[in-house]
Amino acid sequence: MHDRIRIVSARELGVQSQPAACYCLRFPASWRHAPVKNRYASALEQSTLAWLSSYAIGGTAAEREKLRKFDCGAYGGCSLPGAPFTSALLVTQFISLWLFWDDAQVEDDVSWSIDDVVDALTVQLSHPPASRYIAAWSDLGQRLQLVASPAQLARLAQSMREWLHNAKLETALARAYREEGCCPDLDTLFACRTVSIGMYPTFHLIELTEGIELGDSFHAHPATHAVKRLASRLVGLGNDIGGIAKDLQNRWLNLVLVTAEQTQSTLERAFAHIVKLHNEEVLAFDQAAAAMPSFGPTTEPFVQGWLQAVRHNVYGFALWESQAERYQEFQAIAGDTPLLAPIVDT
């Protein structure tokens, strides 16, 4: 099934090979913020790297290289294109810590404590932090408490707990896949991935960058659940599309790989199927957003602002994944066709 797949460096791929037209990630133009990257992106990167360094993250050559490949400025800058500097910095530091920690520990170990992370974010620690990561989470928690209401922080903490639980589940599934060849059911993996991709905490962080608070009644509404689920699936799909070569190299679970294995299909057909699903769910998100009920004349402008910021966030993550060396250092080639999915505005 995979005998026609080659993994090559981006440099080796060159500029002559082109992806198939059906592989494009299609977004309505309304999903694209102008400009597509936050004007403070360079400052966000410099400040984030300095902050991580203050917690001994990025102190070795290997860790600095890992952070360089993340491109923290684009990671926060593309996903928060219109956010003011102060809130964009807080969120960029949050998601950059999250990504580094996920790579360095979460994906290889299940012994870390969910409670330690949630406590670090929500309460003043009464004992020295257990690790550099907990120390950094604690710093973020103290700063979040200055800008978020207790209710906002509680919602963020609950979504973090759910993310962390699913991260452990995904690590266990991936370990079984790597070591025993046990391929999970696609629906099981997608349900896990929808949470473990990390959008549910991000929805609350977006509120902070937008300077709004949408209360419990909004977040508990079935229509809100529907748009959150679609946005989370979109980010998961985009991540696995952009990271196909990396996941093939590491034999890490990927929706494309599992689709190919479960359907006994080629990787190129599975890749095209996942790209098609992504594009269908972009349209489904807009339909679900249009069907949102009114939460009152005072709240409605904030709901619409939040929905648009979610669109920008989803688009921005896809744009970052299509450019960051973390994902694009190597490419997967099926026959003569690169498994690439450039972004197209429709």
Phi, psi and omega in degrees: 000325184252012189289344180263007183266129174239145174251120182232160176289155179301325179294318180294326180298319178074192186254357185275328180285134182237141176290157178293148183299328182290351183271003183288140170274119187254125177234136170303149182302334181293345180277348185263122177277146175245115000283163184285341180238139180305136182296344180262016189306316181295317178293323177299318180295311182299314182291323179293316179296321178294320179295314178300318180299327180294344175250024177061030175254118186096021183276342179254163180299321181294319180289323176297321179293320177300315180293324178299318180291334176295322187057068185304326180298319177283327180301308176280322186293321180282326183277343179231060192294332184250007186284145174293160189302312188299311181287325177297324179294314180303314182288322177298319177295320179299307185286333178288319174301313180304312182293316180297312180299319179300315179292318189280329186227311191299319184284349183242000190208142176243011185273347180293157188260125174298316182299322181300318182289313181296319178297320180299326181280336192242340182228159176284119183293136180263005182216160179301140180303145183288338182201171177297328179292314179296322177299317180290320176299321180296319177299316178298319180299316179297322180286325177295323180296339179278339186241346181249146176288161176305322181292319177298315181295323178295318178294320177298316181298319180294319179291327175294319179299318179294319177299313183297321178299315180289331175297319176296318179297317180295321178298319179295318178297317181294322179296318178295325179291316181292312193269332185239355181073020181275106180272123181289160172299140184300317180296322178296314179296316183295321178297318177294315183296326180300329178266317186289344178293338170097012182286332184297317170296325183297326178304323179283325176295326177299321177303318181296319181290334179271353180070034182229165171223116176260121194283188184300322182296324177292311185290336180273350186289138179304326180293323177293318176303320182295314182289326177296317181297316180295317178297321180293319177297320180298317180293321176296317178297313180298321179296317182285329174293312181291333185257019186300316182294316180299317182288326174297317179299318186267000188047051176262148181301135182212139183300328178292312182298316182291323175300315180297315183292320184284330181263000183054042181252173174281159178296323181295322177291320178296320178298314179298322179296317181291322175298316179298317178299316177304311184293326176293323184281338169301313179293323179295325177298313181297324177294318179293322178294320179293334181271001180299136176288166175282135176256021178107151184298330180285322185276331189306315179300327179288324177297314181295323177295320178294316179300318180292322177295326176296317177302311180300323181294312179298312178300317183296320177296319178296320179296316178300314181296330181284350185238328188294139180297333175311320182259329191256006179300324178234155180231148175264132180244124175256105187066247177251005187251119175294138176275074180239149180226083179297155181274134179234130175272132183251000000 
